[in-house]
């Protein structure tokens, strides 16, 4: 990775986003970080600077197009633009359909897909004009099939997966690369609320960060890990008949 590369990391207050920002700082990047929780964001900024990176702290929400445009204007004023945009911000949460609440779905989509599309509107024009840039969006292995009790999360990440695929195809020949990141379970604030029985092959944040950055550097079309869970989810998509999957997954839904 080139010294001084200009990188955006959304959702940098904790978890993967925080880990990415700090590791990028360690590698000598100039890192712009966004998040809603100002105190937590400042902690990340301090860690980025302590690791050796320059940091621009932008408090606000990816769900607000006005915030996103204000943040990108600050980035342009400071650095002239971005080389990488890592669109990581997201929320999770469980809900069984027997207690269905539409608001749960609205909140999930507003952040997980709305936050991506807001930043795409901001960064794509300048990247096309510059003839270079990499956009990395955070989907999930949960995007490949509907999992019990996480319908909103799975649906929102499936939307991210498909959106980024379409965007990648549409930007071919512009010099702008699109990387889709599909991690499994990573130790974080988000997964701390999950039932440990439902989280196979849980990974440490540091390991996930290394894999994500390696994939972005290589401009991989799809970055997916861990391999065990990735193989299982894709196997469930392409091989297991629907009626058999329903029987297997229903046991988890009843927990």
C-alpha positions, -999 to 999 in steps of 0.1 A, spaced: 0 0 0 14 34 -10 25 57 18 0 85 24 -29 69 6 -62 87 13 -87 63 28 -123 67 42 -136 42 68 -172 46 78 -185 31 110 -151 34 127 -162 37 163 -157 0 170 -152 -35 156 -139 -40 120 -142 -3 112 -120 7 141 -96 -21 134 -93 -11 98 -87 26 106 -59 18 131 -42 -7 109 -43 18 80 -27 44 102 0 19 111 7 15 74 11 52 69 -23 61 54 -42 93 58 -75 81 73 -109 98 74 -132 81 99 -169 86 104 -194 75 131 -222 87 152 -207 83 187 -182 112 190 -164 100 221 -158 65 205 -147 81 172 -122 103 190 -108 71 207 -103 56 172 -87 88 160 -62 88 188 -53 52 181 -48 60 144 -25 89 152 -6 68 178 -1 41 151 15 67 128 -13 78 106 -29 111 99 -66 112 108 -96 133 99 -125 128 123 -161 133 109 -190 129 133 -223 121 117 -245 94 103 -242 76 70 -280 76 69 -280 113 63 -271 123 28 -264 159 41 -239 145 66 -222 124 40 -219 153 15 -206 175 43 -180 149 53 -169 144 17 -165 181 12 -142 182 43 -122 153 28 -118 171 -5 -108 203 12 -82 185 33 -68 160 8 -84 167 -26 -103 134 -27 -100 97 -19 -80 67 -31 -101 42 -12 -136 44 3 -143 15 27 -180 16 33 -182 -4 65 -209 12 87 -237 -12 96 -260 -25 123 -273 -59 133 -299 -74 155 -322 -103 158 -360 -106 154 -382 -136 149 -411 -131 124 -436 -141 151 -428 -107 167 -425 -89 133 -418 -51 134 -414 -32 102 -393 -6 120 -367 -32 126 -363 -36 88 -364 1 81 -336 8 106 -315 -20 92 -319 -10 55 -315 27 63 -280 21 77 -267 -11 59 -278 -2 24 -287 35 27 -253 43 41 -236 27 11 -257 44 -15 -252 78 1 -214 74 0 -215 60 -36 -232 92 -47 -205 113 -30 -174 95 -42 -181 80 -76 -180 112 -97 -145 123 -85 -131 88 -88 -143 86 -124 -129 120 -131 -95 110 -116 -96 77 -135 -87 57 -103 -100 47 -70 -113 17 -50 -146 13 -33 -150 -15 -8 -184 -23 6 -192 -45 36 -217 -72 28 -216 -105 47 -217 -142 42 -252 -138 56 -261 -123 22 -260 -157 5 -291 -172 22 -319 -162 46 -309 -172 81 -334 -176 110 -340 -146 133 -319 -123 111 -341 -117 81 -335 -79 81 -298 -83 84 -296 -110 57 -318 -90 33 -299 -58 38 -265 -75 32 -279 -93 1 -289 -59 -12 -254 -46 -6 -239 -76 -24 -261 -72 -54 -257 -34 -55 -219 -36 -55 -219 -62 -82 -240 -40 -105 -218 -10 -96 -187 -29 -104 -200 -39 -138 -212 -3 -146 -178 12 -137 -157 -12 -158 -133 8 -179 -134 39 -157 -104 30 -136 -126 26 -105 -125 -8 -88 -153 -22 -66 -146 -48 -39 -173 -67 -21 -163 -79 14 -183 -108 29 -170 -117 63 -184 -143 87 -187 -138 124 -161 -114 138 -157 -106 175 -172 -71 180 -199 -51 198 -224 -63 172 -217 -100 175 -214 -98 214 -253 -99 215 -255 -131 195 -260 -166 209 -226 -183 207 -243 -215 194 -252 -196 163 -217 -183 155 -195 -208 138 -158 -202 131 -157 -168 149 -126 -148 140 -106 -122 158 -109 -86 145 -72 -84 137 -73 -114 114 -104 -101 96 -87 -67 91 -56 -82 75 -78 -103 51 -99 -73 41 -70 -50 34 -52 -77 14 -83 -81 -7 -87 -44 -13 -50 -40 -22 -54 -68 -48 -87 -53 -60 -104 -86 -56 -140 -88 -68 -151 -107 -37 -133 -111 -4 -149 -138 17 -138 -156 49 -134 -177 69 -131 -203 42 -150 -229 63 -181 -208 67 -178 -193 32 -178 -228 17 -208 -238 39 -229 -208 30 -222 -211 -7 -228 -248 -6 -262 -241 10 -270 -217 -18 -260 -239 -47 -265 -275 -36 -289 -280 -7 -325 -282 -18 -349 -257 -3 -370 -282 16 -339 -297 33 -325 -263 42 -358 -253 58 -357 -284 80 -321 -277 91 -325 -240 97 -358 -242 115 -341 -257 145 -321 -225 149 -352 -204 145 -369 -220 175 -340 -211 199 
